[in-house]
């Protein structure tokens, strides 16, 4: 089944259900225009899109499994950053928010930057500037990321973050702002359903910190590369990332030990600010 056939099938299922497109789009956490593009084969749906649409329509478990598998046939979906920039980077924040609304557990590994859900506004702005966004797009994307951070206070979610020690020291913003960013990490780490761990440089490693990735439940992995965002849904590949996350989790510092380390780096930045 190709993109056109899948889109037509989704439309036929929706029409047969008697549900209007606007109602299905709202339940599927997407815009009516996006649903229309999927149904008319102008946009290739990801596995998560198909799952949300089918759930909103209310099809049987068998039909849902069948059509989801069709979407999963292309197990790795890549969207180039140049395309995301063209359609609006802020829309990527909306898509991430929709995914996070439906998940129960997030596992995030980040060896280079403070994870987006933990970033301060100043840090977000500094990170996003590398995309050369317009002022309007930059403001909307920052707002979208800050809105996503509301999930940190949702007790129904389990959020697990692993970062490496260089993340704490990488000078994305001036020293005083870095100190504020590290304070935020410490503060969020005290939430009962949030687990933040740091892999120290002095610890011997048995795996390679290749790149950042996000695991949502046990079903989907999102990877950011230099040129594109990739989504992996094949269970065999997802399993590789779960194993990698578990390996780093075992050697990472947690709890008060982690907080003491982060506060020590923060104090270094504060001293630098005072003497600078």
Secondary structure, 3 states (H helix, E strand, C coil): CCHHHHHHHHHHHHHHHCCCHHHHHHHCCCCHHHHHHHHCCCCCCCHHHHHHHHHHHCCCHHHHHHHHHHHHCCCEEEEEHHHHHHHCHHHHHHHHHHHHHHCCEEEEEECCCCCHHHCCHHHHHHHHHHHCCCHHHHHHHHHHHHHHHHHHHCCCCEEEEEEEHHHHHCCCCCHHHHHHHHHHHHHHCCCCCEEEEEECCCCCCCCCCCCCEEEECCCEEEEECCCEEEEECCHHHHHHHHHHHHHHHHHCECHHHHHHHHHHHHHHHHHHHHHC
